[in-house]
Amino acid sequence: MIAMTYEGSSIDPSKPSIARVYDYLLGGKDNYAVDREIGDVFKRDLPGSVAIAFANRAALTRAVGEIVRTTGIQQFIDLGSGLPTADNVHQVAQRHAPDARVVYVDIDPQVLVHGRALLEKDDRTRVVAVDVRNPEGIRTHPDTMRLIDFTRPVAVMFSAILHHVNDDEDPAGIVRYWRENVPSGSYFFVSHFRSGDNPETQEAEKVLQQTFGRGRWRTDAEIASLLDGLEILDPGVVPAPLWRPDQTETPWNNSGERQLTVWEHLIAAALARKP
């Protein structure tokens, strides 16, 4: 998740950051009291909501591994990457393809500090400080141009970022830009808050809007529309735990179906290919 701030701004421990709240929910330590206060609203008032963060991270990990294994793509652009955690995109990709290259994109000051420190000795990975709403600036950034060969297929990862782009900021236009500027055979992964039309959705959306001024739940049809012009691959837009799940995960019922909590239904995932 991404905090909509700008490069050069200092870390402000008095203001909550989406990236740091997400880090707290995942059990990380790169957060402040103000972030934990927001995170505790979810933990205390919306019990079970932390499953959203874990379901999203697990789906991202599966997607990266599958893209490398099944397509041979070895270059990734991770938009709104958030704070480093276990199984980052470059770590998963490089387990399968040691030469895989990753450009992380974020503008949260703390994400930049931690990300650059983590990647200092990895010449195949860089953190680019450009707002996700400025795709041209991301694509033409010197680090992006150095690592990514746009004549070959690219994997563009929108993990838990487009729901932080409000409708008037044209999230579909952001995806369309990338679709138009990568070659055929490129892949797009999206995970997104999924509207459940229930009290849990409404309360979680309210917390995010009141705190950050952004946080837009969308229906499956709205999420699919963000991928217009792309071929959405099986199983389509589905709750993240059901997106090509690891069969060793539990719980499963006797019919072989994954039993989801109401919260696990509230994050969707999809993988699409540019024809």
C-alpha positions in Angstrom: 0.0 0.0 0.0 1.2 3.5 -0.7 1.1 6.8 1.2 0.3 9.7 -1.1 3.2 11.9 -0.1 6.1 13.3 -2.2 9.8 12.5 -2.5 11.9 14.8 -0.3 9.3 15.0 2.5 10.6 13.8 5.8 9.1 11.0 7.8 6.4 12.4 10.1 5.8 10.1 13.1 2.7 12.2 14.0 0.8 11.4 10.9 -0.3 7.9 10.0 1.0 6.2 6.8 -0.9 3.6 4.9 2.4 1.7 4.3 3.2 1.7 8.0 -0.3 0.7 9.1 -0.1 -2.2 6.6 3.3 -3.1 8.1 1.8 -3.1 11.6 -1.1 -5.4 10.5 1.4 -7.8 9.0 3.3 -7.9 12.3 6.2 -5.6 11.2 8.1 -3.2 13.4 8.5 -0.2 11.0 5.6 1.8 12.4 4.8 4.5 15.0 2.2 4.9 17.7 -0.1 6.8 15.3 0.0 3.9 12.8 -0.7 1.4 15.5 -3.6 3.4 16.7 -5.2 3.1 13.3 -4.3 -0.5 13.0 -5.8 -1.2 16.4 -9.1 0.1 15.1 -9.2 -2.7 12.6 -7.9 -5.3 15.2 -10.3 -4.1 17.9 -13.4 -2.9 16.1 -13.2 -5.0 13.0 -11.9 -8.4 14.3 -10.7 -10.6 11.5 -9.9 -7.7 9.2 -6.1 -8.4 9.5 -6.8 -11.4 7.3 -7.1 -9.0 4.3 -3.5 -8.0 4.6 -2.2 -11.6 4.8 -4.5 -12.8 2.0 -3.3 -10.0 -0.2 0.4 -10.7 0.5 0.0 -14.5 -0.1 -1.7 -13.9 -3.4 1.1 -11.6 -4.6 3.7 -14.2 -3.7 1.9 -16.9 -5.6 1.4 -14.6 -8.6 5.1 -13.7 -8.8 6.2 -17.3 -8.6 3.7 -18.4 -11.2 4.5 -15.6 -13.7 8.2 -16.5 -13.6 7.7 -20.3 -13.8 5.0 -20.4 -16.5 5.9 -17.4 -18.7 9.6 -17.0 -18.4 9.1 -13.2 -17.7 12.0 -12.0 -15.5 11.3 -8.3 -15.2 8.7 -6.8 -12.8 7.4 -3.3 -12.0 5.8 -3.3 -8.5 3.6 -0.3 -8.1 3.0 0.9 -4.6 5.3 -1.6 -3.1 5.1 -0.6 0.5 7.6 -1.5 3.3 9.9 -4.4 2.8 8.6 -7.6 4.3 9.1 -11.4 3.9 9.0 -12.7 0.4 9.3 -9.4 -1.5 8.8 -9.5 -5.2 12.5 -9.7 -6.1 13.1 -12.4 -3.5 10.3 -14.6 -4.9 11.3 -13.9 -8.5 15.0 -14.5 -8.0 14.3 -17.8 -6.3 13.0 -19.1 -9.6 15.2 -16.9 -11.9 18.4 -15.5 -10.3 18.7 -12.8 -13.0 15.1 -11.4 -12.5 14.9 -7.6 -12.3 12.5 -5.6 -10.2 11.6 -1.9 -10.1 9.8 -1.0 -6.9 7.7 2.2 -7.0 6.6 4.1 -3.9 6.8 7.6 -2.5 6.4 7.0 1.2 9.6 8.4 2.7 10.0 5.5 5.1 9.5 3.0 2.3 12.2 4.7 0.4 14.7 4.7 3.2 14.1 1.0 4.1 13.8 -0.1 0.5 17.0 1.5 -0.7 18.9 0.2 2.3 17.7 -3.4 1.6 18.5 -3.2 -2.1 21.8 -1.3 -1.9 23.8 -4.3 -2.9 21.4 -5.8 -5.5 22.1 -4.3 -8.9 19.0 -6.0 -10.4 16.6 -4.2 -8.1 15.8 -0.5 -7.5 13.3 1.7 -5.7 11.9 4.5 -7.9 10.3 7.5 -6.0 7.5 8.5 -8.4 3.8 8.7 -7.7 1.8 5.8 -9.1 -0.5 8.4 -10.6 2.4 9.5 -12.8 3.0 6.4 -14.9 5.0 8.3 -17.6 7.4 9.5 -14.9 7.8 5.9 -13.6 8.4 4.4 -17.1 10.9 7.0 -18.1 12.8 7.2 -14.8 16.5 6.4 -15.4 16.5 3.4 -13.0 13.4 2.0 -14.8 15.0 2.4 -18.2 18.2 0.8 -17.0 16.6 -2.3 -15.5 13.5 -2.9 -17.7 13.7 -3.8 -21.4 10.3 -2.6 -22.8 10.8 -4.5 -26.0 10.2 -7.7 -24.0 7.2 -8.7 -21.9 7.0 -7.2 -18.4 5.0 -8.1 -15.3 3.2 -5.1 -13.9 2.1 -5.6 -10.3 -0.8 -3.5 -8.9 -0.9 -5.2 -5.5 -3.3 -3.4 -3.1 -2.7 0.0 -4.7 -5.5 0.8 -7.1 -8.1 1.0 -4.3 -6.0 3.9 -2.9 -6.6 5.8 -6.2 -9.9 7.6 -6.1 -12.3 7.5 -9.1 -11.5 11.1 -10.1 -7.8 10.2 -10.3 -8.6 7.7 -13.1 -7.3 4.3 -11.9 -8.4 2.8 -15.2 -6.3 5.3 -17.1 -3.2 4.3 -15.1 -3.7 0.7 -16.0 -4.4 1.7 -19.6 -1.1 3.6 -19.8 0.9 0.5 -18.9 -1.2 -1.7 -21.2 -0.3 0.6 -24.1 3.4 0.9 -23.2 4.4 -2.8 -22.7 4.6 -5.4 -25.4 2.2 -8.3 -26.1 2.7 -11.1 -23.7 3.1 -8.8 -20.7 1.2 -9.7 -17.5 -0.8 -7.6 -15.1 -1.5 -8.7 -11.5 -4.2 -6.7 -9.5 -5.3 -7.2 -6.0 -8.0 -4.8 -4.8 -10.5 -4.2 -1.9 -13.6 -6.0 -2.9 -17.0 -4.6 -2.1 -19.0 -6.9 0.0 -22.1 -4.6 0.4 -22.1 -5.4 4.1 -21.4 -3.6 7.4 -17.8 -4.8 7.4 -17.0 -3.2 4.1 -18.7 0.0 4.9 -17.0 0.4 8.3 -13.5 -0.4 6.9 -14.0 2.0 4.0 -15.1 4.7 6.5 -12.0 4.3 8.6 -9.7 4.6 5.6 -11.5 7.6 4.1 -11.6 9.4 7.4 -7.9 8.8 8.1 -6.3 9.1 4.6 -9.0 10.6 2.4 -8.8 7.5 0.2 -9.7 3.9 0.2 -12.2 2.8 -2.5 -13.9 -0.6 -2.4 -15.0 -1.8 -5.9 -17.2 -4.6 -7.1 -15.8 -7.5 -9.1 -17.2 -5.9 -12.3 -15.5 -2.6 -11.5 -12.2 -4.3 -10.8 -12.5 -6.3 -14.1 -13.1 -3.0 -15.9 -9.8 -1.7 -14.7 -8.2 -4.5 -16.9 -10.1 -3.5 -20.0 -8.3 -4.6 -23.1 -6.5 -7.3 -21.4 -7.3 -11.0 -21.3 -8.3 -11.9 -17.7 -7.0 -15.4 -17.0 -8.6 -18.2 -14.9 -10.0 -18.1 -12.4 -11.0 -14.5 -13.1 -11.6 -11.8 -10.5 -12.0 -13.8 -7.2 -11.3 -13.4 -3.5 -7.5 -13.4 -3.1 -7.4 -16.7 -1.1 -9.2 -18.4 -4.0 -6.8 -17.1 -6.6 -4.7 -20.2 -7.6 -4.4 -21.3 -4.0 -1.8 -23.5 -2.5 -3.6 -26.7 -1.9 -1.7 -27.3 1.3 -3.5 -24.3 2.9 -6.4 -24.9 5.3 -9.3 -25.0 5.9 -10.9 -26.8 3.0 -14.2 -28.6 3.1 -14.9 -32.1 2.0 -15.8 -30.9 -1.5 -12.3 -29.4 -1.9 -13.5 -25.8 -1.5 -11.7 -23.2 0.6 -13.8 -21.9 3.5 -13.3 -18.1 3.7 -14.1 -15.7 6.5 -16.2 -12.6 5.6 -12.9 -10.6 5.7 -11.1 -12.9 3.2 -13.9 -12.1 0.7 -13.0 -8.4 0.9 -9.7 -8.6 -1.1 -9.9 -9.7 -4.7 -7.1 -10.8 -7.0 -6.8 -11.3 -10.8 -4.1 -11.9 -13.4 -4.4 -10.7 -16.9 -2.3 -10.9 -20.1 -1.8 -8.4 -22.9 -2.8 -10.2 -26.1 
